[in-house]
Amino acid sequence: LQRAAAMGADAALLSPLFATRSHPGRAALGIQKFVNWGRRAPLPVYALGGITAGNARRLAHSGAAGIAAIGGWTETGPLDR
């Protein structure tokens, strides 16, 4: 996030927040790490990765500038936490 800001980025995506179907087996950051990194970032940070309509509300007090999702708004299943 520091490097993105130094390169002039207006914002950054931090991912994967939760487990994803598109990258099975990849370790997720989790809410606490997202909060810790995002709140220290010198630019707005958007959450990405495994976000669905069912778990998006967990980001309400995370400091996220917003959320991004690829397929999570219409998909449901075992990763919808």
C-alpha positions as CSV (number, residue, x, y, z in Angstrom):
1,L,0.0,0.0,0.0
2,Q,2.9,2.3,0.7
3,R,4.4,1.5,-2.7
4,A,1.1,2.2,-4.4
5,A,0.9,5.6,-2.8
6,A,4.5,6.4,-3.6
7,M,3.8,5.5,-7.3
8,G,0.9,8.0,-7.3
9,A,-2.1,5.6,-7.1
10,D,-5.3,7.3,-6.0
11,A,-6.5,4.1,-4.2
12,A,-5.6,0.5,-3.8
13,L,-7.4,-2.9,-3.8
14,L,-6.3,-5.2,-0.9
15,S,-7.0,-8.8,-1.6
16,P,-8.0,-11.5,-0.9
17,L,-10.0,-10.5,2.1
18,F,-11.9,-13.8,2.4
19,A,-11.4,-17.2,0.7
20,T,-12.3,-17.1,-3.0
21,R,-13.6,-19.6,-5.5
22,S,-11.3,-18.2,-8.1
23,H,-8.1,-18.8,-6.1
24,P,-8.8,-21.9,-4.0
25,G,-6.2,-22.7,-1.4
26,R,-4.8,-19.1,-1.3
27,A,-4.6,-17.7,2.2
28,A,-7.0,-14.9,2.9
29,L,-6.1,-11.8,4.8
30,G,-9.1,-11.7,7.1
31,I,-10.8,-8.7,8.6
32,Q,-8.2,-7.9,11.3
33,K,-5.2,-7.8,8.9
34,F,-7.3,-5.8,6.5
35,V,-8.1,-3.3,9.2
36,N,-4.5,-3.1,10.5
37,W,-3.1,-2.5,7.0
38,G,-5.9,-0.4,5.6
39,R,-6.0,2.1,8.5
40,R,-2.2,2.8,8.2
41,A,-2.4,3.2,4.4
42,P,-1.7,6.7,3.0
43,L,-4.5,6.2,0.4
44,P,-8.0,4.8,0.3
45,V,-8.1,1.0,0.4
46,Y,-10.9,-1.1,-1.2
47,A,-11.6,-4.6,-0.1
48,L,-11.6,-7.4,-2.7
49,G,-11.7,-11.1,-2.7
50,G,-14.4,-13.5,-1.5
51,I,-16.8,-10.7,-0.8
52,T,-20.4,-11.6,-1.1
53,A,-23.8,-10.0,-0.2
54,G,-23.7,-12.3,2.9
55,N,-20.3,-11.2,4.3
56,A,-20.0,-7.6,3.0
57,R,-21.6,-6.2,6.2
58,R,-18.6,-7.5,8.2
59,L,-16.7,-4.6,6.6
60,A,-18.9,-1.9,8.1
61,H,-16.4,-0.6,10.6
62,S,-13.2,-1.8,8.9
63,G,-12.1,1.5,7.4
64,A,-12.5,0.2,3.9
65,A,-13.1,3.0,1.3
66,G,-15.4,0.5,-0.4
67,I,-15.7,-3.0,-1.7
68,A,-15.1,-4.6,-5.0
69,A,-16.4,-8.0,-6.1
70,I,-16.3,-10.1,-9.3
71,G,-19.0,-12.7,-8.8
72,G,-19.9,-12.6,-5.2
73,W,-23.1,-10.6,-5.5
74,T,-25.0,-13.3,-7.2
75,E,-23.2,-16.4,-6.0
76,T,-24.0,-18.3,-2.8
77,G,-22.5,-21.4,-1.4
78,P,-20.0,-22.7,1.2
79,L,-17.8,-19.6,1.0
80,D,-20.7,-17.2,1.6
81,R,-20.0,-16.4,5.3
